[in-house]
Amino acid sequence: MAVTKRNIALVLAALLVAAGASYGIDQALTTNTNTSRYDEAISYTKTRAPFNAVRTIDVRSASQLKSAVTGLRPGDLVKATADFTVSNSSSDALVIKKRLGAPAVIDLTRHTVKFVYSGDKNNNAVLLDNPMNIRIYGGDLSTSDTGGDCLRTYGGRRVTWWYFTAHDCGGTGASFLGGQAATEHDDFNGTIWNIGQNLARDPHAEKGTGLHCVNLDDNNIYPFQHNRFAFYCHDISSGAAIQYGAAHRASPKPVRNVIYLLAVNLTEVANTQTGGNGIQFWGVDGQSAEIKYIQVDNAAGYALWDGGMNSGTSLSGVTVVDGRASNTNQNPRYAGQNPWSDRLGEIYQTVVPAPQRDRP
């Protein structure tokens, strides 16, 4: 029987309240978060890239959508015209692997289209298997608390997916794995909550610390670069909002990626490993990222944590342009620490509170 985290969420929340003073900010749980600064930071998502449809395909059922995806051609506009659910209890609910020479669009925004894996295996709601030139808008993903990741990608080039939601994921919310193919010039924007519900999906010694809202790269066999990611992660009881890092190879490594993050209620209280961080870095030297906006409210861990990097490494290629942290470092192991790790040369432009090295 799968071990779930849902039944211990209230206990974790109580632990956070009792964990001790955060970094100079009141300890009360954050129930209402002002998202206006994040919304402003990702205002680019209000304007879709220009697209002239050559062929319009209306879909109103799971079978019609699957057929359209299988036969997808450059210039196709696949448009949902009804509410429906794409479900599967034995394998991924939907697999997208078309590699096109020019863009096609799948627009699910006018109706509620759900992707649900309902079995108890480590399968996904949606698998992006190295597609190219596909733009997706909308969609709701779940693996019913028992399955695997809600969204998993095995690489992709010039793939856009905006406005999706993912929740009740047995594993990670959205896994962008760098071990199957290059991940380049992709653009993702979504809202994710209630992940890591099946602890059997976590290979780590301390169960729960390895299942994240979003996991970027993780296994750097292929390039992972020039991508843009914007996520609102809330009510995350496992791992971090974003884990960013490369495994054990010197190259290629994740570089030149742009990140926007709003993270609220990160309740993983790690005893031996780490968890509850806004964004955490791990792995090899030479990684880079531009974090254009990060807001972390009510977290067991840090806003940015660099403690997982290999010995002798630097994060001088990581820049935080605009950062806000409140009610962080609630885990007693991290109490009293600055929410912005700055041991490895990270560049902080405008962040609140100021990093330790910038304080008088």
VEXDREN-2710 file (C-alpha; in Angstrom, 1 decimal):
% VEXDREN-2710
k/r/px/py/pz
1/MET/0.0/0.0/0.0
2/ALA/1.4/3.4/-0.9
3/VAL/2.6/5.6/1.9
4/THR/1.0/9.1/1.5
5/LYS/2.0/12.5/3.0
6/ARG/-1.5/13.8/3.1
7/ASN/-2.2/12.4/6.5
8/ILE/0.9/14.0/8.1
9/ALA/0.4/17.5/6.6
10/LEU/-1.2/18.9/9.7
11/VAL/1.5/17.5/11.9
12/LEU/4.2/19.1/9.8
13/ALA/2.4/22.4/9.9
14/ALA/2.4/22.2/13.7
15/LEU/6.1/21.4/13.8
16/LEU/6.8/24.6/11.7
17/VAL/4.9/26.8/14.1
18/ALA/6.9/25.4/17.0
19/ALA/10.2/25.4/15.2
20/GLY/11.5/28.7/16.6
21/ALA/12.1/32.2/15.4
22/SER/12.6/32.8/11.7
23/TYR/15.1/35.3/10.4
24/GLY/13.8/38.4/12.0
25/ILE/10.3/37.9/10.9
26/ASP/7.1/36.8/12.7
27/GLN/6.6/33.1/12.8
28/ALA/2.9/32.9/12.0
29/LEU/1.8/30.7/9.1
30/THR/1.2/32.6/5.9
31/THR/-2.3/31.9/4.6
32/ASN/-2.8/34.7/2.2
33/THR/0.1/35.8/-0.1
34/ASN/0.2/38.9/-2.3
35/THR/0.9/37.5/-5.7
36/SER/0.9/40.9/-7.5
37/ARG/4.7/41.3/-7.8
38/TYR/5.0/37.7/-9.2
39/ASP/2.1/38.4/-11.6
40/GLU/3.8/41.6/-12.7
41/ALA/7.1/39.8/-13.2
42/ILE/5.6/37.2/-15.5
43/SER/3.4/39.6/-17.4
44/TYR/5.0/38.3/-20.5
45/THR/2.6/35.3/-20.3
46/LYS/-0.3/37.6/-21.1
47/THR/0.9/37.8/-24.7
48/ARG/1.3/34.6/-26.7
49/ALA/3.7/34.3/-29.6
50/PRO/2.2/35.1/-33.0
51/PHE/0.8/32.1/-34.8
52/ASN/-1.1/31.7/-38.0
53/ALA/-3.1/28.5/-38.1
54/VAL/-2.9/26.5/-41.3
55/ARG/-5.4/23.9/-40.0
56/THR/-7.8/24.0/-37.1
57/ILE/-8.8/20.8/-35.3
58/ASP/-11.6/21.0/-32.7
59/VAL/-11.4/18.3/-30.0
60/ARG/-14.1/17.5/-27.5
61/SER/-12.9/14.1/-26.1
62/ALA/-9.8/12.3/-25.0
63/SER/-9.7/10.1/-28.1
64/GLN/-10.0/13.1/-30.4
65/LEU/-7.1/14.9/-28.6
66/LYS/-4.9/11.9/-28.7
67/SER/-5.6/11.5/-32.4
68/ALA/-4.8/15.1/-33.1
69/VAL/-1.5/14.9/-31.1
70/THR/-0.5/11.7/-33.0
71/GLY/-1.2/13.4/-36.3
72/LEU/0.2/16.8/-35.4
73/ARG/1.6/18.9/-38.3
74/PRO/3.3/22.3/-38.5
75/GLY/0.7/25.0/-38.5
76/ASP/-2.0/22.9/-36.7
77/LEU/-4.2/24.6/-34.1
78/VAL/-5.7/21.9/-31.9
79/LYS/-8.5/23.6/-29.9
80/ALA/-10.6/22.1/-27.0
81/THR/-14.3/22.8/-27.5
82/ALA/-15.6/20.9/-24.5
83/ASP/-14.6/19.8/-21.0
84/PHE/-13.1/16.3/-20.9
85/THR/-10.6/14.1/-19.1
86/VAL/-7.7/12.1/-20.6
87/SER/-7.2/9.2/-18.1
88/ASN/-5.2/6.0/-17.8
89/SER/-4.6/3.6/-15.0
90/SER/-1.9/1.5/-16.7
91/SER/0.4/4.0/-18.4
92/ASP/1.0/7.7/-18.9
93/ALA/-2.3/9.5/-19.6
94/LEU/-0.8/11.3/-22.6
95/VAL/2.6/11.1/-24.4
96/ILE/3.7/14.0/-26.7
97/LYS/6.7/13.3/-28.9
98/LYS/6.2/15.0/-32.2
99/ARG/9.2/16.8/-33.6
100/LEU/8.0/19.5/-36.0
101/GLY/9.8/21.8/-38.4
102/ALA/7.6/24.7/-37.4
103/PRO/5.2/25.4/-34.5
104/ALA/1.9/23.8/-33.8
105/VAL/-0.5/24.9/-31.0
106/ILE/-2.6/22.9/-28.6
107/ASP/-5.0/25.3/-26.9
108/LEU/-6.9/23.9/-23.9
109/THR/-7.7/27.2/-22.2
110/ARG/-11.4/27.6/-23.1
111/HIS/-12.5/24.4/-21.3
112/THR/-11.4/22.2/-18.5
113/VAL/-9.1/19.5/-19.9
114/LYS/-7.7/17.1/-17.3
115/PHE/-4.9/14.6/-17.6
116/VAL/-5.1/11.9/-14.9
117/TYR/-3.0/8.8/-14.2
118/SER/-5.0/6.9/-11.7
119/GLY/-2.9/3.7/-11.2
120/ASP/-0.3/2.9/-8.5
121/LYS/2.8/2.6/-10.7
122/ASN/5.5/5.3/-11.3
123/ASN/3.7/6.7/-14.4
124/ASN/2.9/10.3/-15.3
125/ALA/-0.1/12.3/-16.2
126/VAL/1.8/13.7/-19.2
127/LEU/5.1/12.7/-20.7
128/LEU/6.9/15.1/-23.1
129/ASP/9.2/12.7/-24.9
130/ASN/11.7/15.1/-26.7
131/PRO/9.1/17.0/-28.8
132/MET/10.0/20.1/-30.8
133/ASN/8.1/23.2/-31.9
134/ILE/4.9/22.6/-29.9
135/ARG/3.1/25.2/-27.9
136/ILE/0.5/24.1/-25.3
137/TYR/-1.8/26.4/-23.3
138/GLY/-3.8/25.2/-20.3
139/GLY/-4.5/21.8/-18.9
140/ASP/-4.8/20.2/-15.4
141/LEU/-2.5/17.3/-14.4
142/SER/-2.8/14.8/-11.6
143/THR/-1.5/11.3/-10.7
144/SER/-4.1/10.8/-8.0
145/ASP/-1.6/10.8/-5.1
146/THR/-0.4/7.3/-5.9
147/GLY/1.3/7.6/-9.3
148/GLY/4.5/9.3/-10.3
149/ASP/5.3/12.8/-11.6
150/CYS/2.4/14.9/-12.8
151/LEU/4.6/16.2/-15.7
152/ARG/7.8/14.6/-16.9
153/THR/9.9/15.7/-19.8
154/TYR/12.6/13.7/-21.5
155/GLY/14.1/16.7/-23.3
156/GLY/12.6/19.0/-25.9
157/ARG/13.4/22.0/-28.0
158/ARG/11.3/25.1/-28.5
159/VAL/8.4/23.7/-26.4
160/THR/6.1/26.1/-24.7
161/TRP/3.5/25.1/-22.0
162/TRP/1.8/28.0/-20.3
163/TYR/-1.1/28.1/-17.8
164/PHE/-1.1/24.5/-16.7
165/THR/-1.9/23.3/-13.2
166/ALA/-0.6/20.2/-11.5
167/HIS/-1.6/18.8/-8.1
168/ASP/-2.0/15.6/-6.1
169/CYS/1.1/14.2/-7.6
170/GLY/2.5/10.9/-6.2
171/GLY/6.0/12.1/-7.2
172/THR/7.4/15.4/-8.3
173/GLY/5.1/18.1/-9.7
174/ALA/7.2/18.8/-12.9
175/SER/10.4/16.9/-13.7
176/PHE/12.6/18.3/-16.4
177/LEU/15.2/15.5/-16.7
178/GLY/18.4/16.0/-18.6
179/GLY/19.3/12.4/-19.2
180/GLN/17.5/11.6/-22.4
181/ALA/17.8/14.5/-24.8
182/ALA/18.7/18.2/-24.9
183/THR/16.4/20.7/-23.2
184/GLU/16.8/23.9/-25.1
185/HIS/14.7/27.1/-25.7
186/ASP/11.7/25.7/-23.8
187/ASP/9.3/28.0/-21.9
188/PHE/7.1/26.7/-19.1
189/ASN/4.6/28.5/-16.7
190/GLY/2.4/26.7/-14.2
191/THR/0.9/26.4/-10.8
192/ILE/1.6/23.3/-8.7
193/TRP/0.5/22.1/-5.3
194/ASN/0.2/18.9/-3.2
195/ILE/3.2/16.9/-4.6
196/GLY/5.2/14.1/-3.2
197/GLN/2.1/12.3/-1.9
198/ASN/3.6/8.8/-2.4
199/LEU/6.9/8.5/-0.5
200/ALA/7.7/5.2/-2.3
201/ARG/8.6/7.4/-5.3
202/ASP/11.6/8.9/-3.4
203/PRO/14.9/7.1/-3.6
204/HIS/16.5/9.3/-0.9
205/ALA/17.3/8.0/2.6
206/GLU/15.1/10.6/4.2
207/LYS/11.9/10.1/2.4
208/GLY/10.2/13.2/1.0
209/THR/13.3/15.3/0.6
210/GLY/13.8/14.1/-3.0
211/LEU/10.3/14.9/-4.4
212/HIS/10.0/18.5/-5.4
213/CYS/7.5/20.9/-6.9
214/VAL/9.9/21.3/-9.8
215/ASN/13.1/19.5/-10.6
216/LEU/15.4/21.0/-13.2
217/ASP/18.0/18.9/-15.0
218/ASP/19.2/16.4/-12.3
219/ASN/21.1/14.2/-14.8
220/ASN/23.3/16.2/-17.1
221/ILE/24.0/13.9/-20.1
222/TYR/22.6/16.4/-22.6
223/PRO/22.5/20.2/-22.8
224/PHE/20.0/22.0/-20.5
225/GLN/20.1/25.7/-21.5
226/HIS/18.4/28.8/-22.8
227/ASN/15.1/27.8/-21.1
228/ARG/12.6/30.0/-19.2
229/PHE/10.6/28.6/-16.2
230/ALA/7.9/30.4/-14.2
231/PHE/6.2/28.5/-11.4
232/TYR/3.8/29.2/-8.5
233/CYS/4.4/26.4/-6.0
234/HIS/2.2/26.3/-2.9
235/ASP/1.4/23.9/-0.1
236/ILE/4.5/21.8/-0.9
237/SER/5.0/19.1/1.8
238/SER/8.0/17.5/0.2
239/GLY/11.4/18.6/-1.0
240/ALA/11.9/22.1/-2.4
241/ALA/9.9/24.4/-4.6
242/ILE/12.7/24.1/-7.2
243/GLN/15.7/21.9/-7.3
244/TYR/18.3/23.0/-9.8
245/GLY/21.4/21.1/-10.6
246/ALA/23.5/18.6/-12.5
247/ALA/24.7/15.2/-11.4
248/HIS/28.3/14.2/-11.4
249/ARG/29.6/15.0/-14.9
250/ALA/31.7/18.1/-15.6
251/SER/29.6/18.9/-18.6
252/PRO/27.2/19.7/-20.0
253/LYS/25.6/21.5/-17.1
254/PRO/22.5/23.7/-16.7
255/VAL/23.4/27.2/-17.9
256/ARG/21.7/30.4/-19.2
257/ASN/18.3/29.5/-17.8
258/VAL/15.8/32.1/-16.6
259/ILE/13.6/31.4/-13.5
260/TYR/10.6/33.1/-11.9
261/LEU/9.3/31.6/-8.6
262/LEU/6.6/32.2/-6.1
263/ALA/6.8/29.6/-3.4
264/VAL/4.3/29.6/-0.4
265/ASN/4.0/27.1/2.4
266/LEU/7.0/24.8/2.0
267/THR/6.6/22.5/5.0
268/GLU/9.3/19.8/4.6
269/VAL/11.2/19.6/7.9
270/ALA/14.3/17.7/7.0
271/ASN/16.3/16.0/9.8
272/THR/19.3/14.8/8.0
273/GLN/19.1/16.0/4.4
274/THR/17.4/19.2/3.3
275/GLY/13.9/20.4/2.3
276/GLY/11.5/23.3/2.5
277/ASN/13.7/25.6/0.4
278/GLY/12.6/27.9/-2.3
279/ILE/15.3/27.0/-4.7
280/GLN/18.2/24.7/-3.9
281/PHE/21.3/24.1/-6.0
282/TRP/23.3/20.9/-6.0
283/GLY/26.0/19.2/-8.1
284/VAL/28.9/20.3/-10.3
285/ASP/30.8/23.6/-10.8
286/GLY/29.9/26.1/-13.5
287/GLN/26.1/26.1/-13.4
288/SER/24.3/29.4/-14.1
289/ALA/20.8/30.8/-13.9
290/GLU/19.2/34.2/-13.8
291/ILE/16.5/34.3/-11.2
292/LYS/14.5/37.3/-12.3
293/TYR/12.0/37.1/-9.5
294/ILE/11.7/34.9/-6.4
295/GLN/9.3/35.2/-3.5
296/VAL/9.3/32.7/-0.7
297/ASP/6.7/32.9/2.1
298/ASN/6.4/30.5/5.0
299/ALA/9.1/28.0/4.5
300/ALA/10.9/25.4/6.6
301/GLY/14.1/26.1/4.7
302/TYR/15.9/28.9/3.0
303/ALA/14.8/31.1/0.1
304/LEU/17.9/30.1/-1.8
305/TRP/20.1/27.2/-0.5
306/ASP/23.5/26.3/-1.8
307/GLY/24.5/23.6/0.6
308/GLY/24.2/20.7/-1.9
309/MET/27.0/21.8/-4.2
310/ASN/30.1/19.7/-4.6
311/SER/33.2/20.7/-2.7
312/GLY/35.2/23.5/-4.3
313/THR/32.4/24.7/-6.6
314/SER/31.1/28.2/-7.3
315/LEU/27.7/29.6/-8.0
316/SER/29.0/32.9/-9.3
317/GLY/27.0/32.3/-12.4
318/VAL/23.7/32.5/-10.4
319/THR/22.1/36.0/-10.2
320/VAL/19.0/36.9/-8.2
321/VAL/17.6/40.0/-9.7
322/ASP/14.6/40.6/-7.3
323/GLY/14.0/38.5/-4.2
324/ARG/11.6/38.5/-1.3
325/ALA/11.6/36.2/1.7
326/SER/9.4/36.0/4.8
327/ASN/8.7/33.5/7.5
328/THR/11.6/31.3/6.3
329/ASN/14.2/29.1/8.1
330/GLN/11.5/27.6/10.3
331/ASN/13.3/24.3/10.6
332/PRO/15.3/24.4/13.9
333/ARG/18.4/23.4/12.0
334/TYR/18.2/26.6/10.0
335/ALA/16.8/29.0/12.6
336/GLY/18.5/32.4/12.8
337/GLN/20.2/32.0/9.4
338/ASN/19.9/34.4/6.5
339/PRO/17.4/33.0/4.0
340/TRP/19.8/33.8/1.1
341/SER/22.8/31.5/1.0
342/ASP/25.9/33.4/-0.1
343/ARG/28.8/31.1/0.5
344/LEU/29.5/30.3/-3.2
345/GLY/29.6/33.7/-4.9
346/GLU/25.9/34.1/-5.8
347/ILE/25.1/37.6/-7.1
348/TYR/22.2/39.3/-5.3
349/GLN/20.9/42.5/-6.8
350/THR/17.7/43.5/-4.9
351/VAL/16.6/41.1/-2.2
352/VAL/14.8/41.4/1.2
353/PRO/16.2/40.8/3.7
354/ALA/19.7/41.6/2.5
355/PRO/22.2/38.7/2.3
356/GLN/24.5/38.3/5.2
357/ARG/27.5/39.7/3.5
358/ASP/25.6/42.9/2.6
359/ARG/24.4/43.6/6.2
360/PRO/26.2/46.3/8.2
END
